[in-house]
């Protein structure tokens, strides 16, 4: 009987199909290139292997290939009928994600893990900056991620994937020393692990240890396959280090070489949000000549996020829309209002006020930007993402305060951030606020 790496039964009579499936799962769990090909090989060896079909469907979904994802998920549901109850539930949870039913997926995943705590791909659905908890609209999603990891820790021991996400969850919950130690351990256990490198980069960022983060990525990135879906985002972390050091040209070079949407093999949500957020941070820092880049990222957003619905994309759509002008941003905010009125906007009005605050800031209306952004930032966690990603809106509020002559307000917010972690950028803004 074939089993996965966590000793769970796989309903396939093909040893080769099972081996390819295990390889594909390890690639997914380590954010490493090769999962698509591995699952395709598994399906070729056993066309009736339902779990290989649903895992491949999940990758189609991440790449925003919706038609292919839904078709493969439907086929997996047919194929899994003769498999074990665990595999049937696994396919149903994955299919709920692919079908855009997050509440059903969360409830199903939590119930599934009660019975099968070592089903790592199901647990992984709940975790991460773009996971089901993060995009649920909950303000306490960081605590929820840590809680479910802690609850299942005894079932994983020193497993390299689980340690990666346990470390990440501690970091995002504010337990920085423990989060960094666990992330360092995860890198030791498996260096070819983009998720561990990502978690460690966040821990160093949150501690204000930007130079250590830069050095780590400089040593680690050359061995990382550039087609792996986190490669561009890890380059984004390198750009944040450059920005903190005041190296705007270096940060822009990273954008141009590794992040901008020019045939990148990364999921569109990563490309769009990393690109828009880095360009906005560069603009806040005073970088000029970004107009061609803004037009390119706005066009990319129109291609992949034409309608409101993916709220983390929507709040980044506001960045591009505010910078290029026109009617697109007003239309998007109207769509968000409609979704919120219908109860279909997970973060509620928080997402809308962030968009309106960004537009006011771009229009030079700093007083109105402050009025809109300040209360929204108290609910900022509801949009999902990581602390490092969400910091952009607080940066914007600080710059709005400085431009509006509200140095006192800016200084208080900067002081709170400096108490949490040192930052060369915040120290410079603090001096400006006190001038």
Beta strands, then each sheet from edge to edge (+ up, - down):
end
